[in-house]
Amino acid sequence: MPLDPSAFSHNEAWLLFQLNRVPVRTERDGEFNAMAIMEVATGMIFGIQLVQIRAACMPEFQARKLLAAAEHEARCRPERLFVGAECDEDDFVRIATAMGIEVQRVPGVELAEVTREAIEGFATHVSGTQ
């Protein structure tokens, strides 16, 4: 069952997802994935971290930085955080759980409709493709 943003109040739930469909390439540092935290009810993105593709998952310091940026932007922590079941972000999940945030892994297909606009907008803005 797809995630329904109208079922959540403001800042009740956040969502961690990969914002890019194709790697973000830089001449100097190689390829990256853009990991984002989105507030589910409004679709507002509270933070983005570029994670090198060669890393198996987001390094702990980046996970802490992304969560801190989102908390600063929102001025609070959510009750829960959704993470795609396919997303290999164990350090991120561990840190969020230690912060008192309930983490729920859900199939990516259930998150697709919520993240679609952000992913398409990112593709258009950064790479000029859709």
Buried (B, 14 or more C-beta within 10 A) or exposed (E): EEBEBEEBEEBEBBBBBBBBEEBBEEEEEEBBBBBBBBBBBEEBBBBBBBBBEEEEBBBEEBBBBBBEBBBEBBEEBBBBBBBBEEBEBEBBBEBBEEBEBEBEBBEBEBBBEBBEEBBEEBBEEEBEEE
